[in-house]
């Protein structure tokens, strides 16, 4: 993987903010999440911190492979990142939602998760004609 391409990915993430995360359960059923909170480590890995929905975390516990996507719809510049989870950690944890509100918030995440992702492949992404060739 080229360092220059990874640099372009970092710049686009900083500019756009929102990154899409695709996971799948053990049967292959896909799930998409979108959030801010992506940073890059010195070792070329990705740290993604967010209040992921429960399905995202469940899928990653069963199937460690994932795909990240970022796209600037105005310029059509974008990237797909194939990766694998190295570690799932927890950040902030809620202390409940207060008496009488549990039913309203059932199914919402109670913890911020920190995903350490090892980048395996990078490809360009656009909504127009493009190659699926990885760099």
Secondary structure as UniProt FT lines:
FT   HELIX           3..16
FT   STRAND          19..24
FT   TURN            26..27
FT   STRAND          30..35
FT   STRAND          38..40
FT   TURN            42..43
FT   STRAND          46..50
FT   HELIX           54..62
FT   STRAND          65..71
FT   TURN            73..75
FT   STRAND          78..93
FT   TURN            99..100
FT   TURN            102..107
FT   STRAND          111..124
//
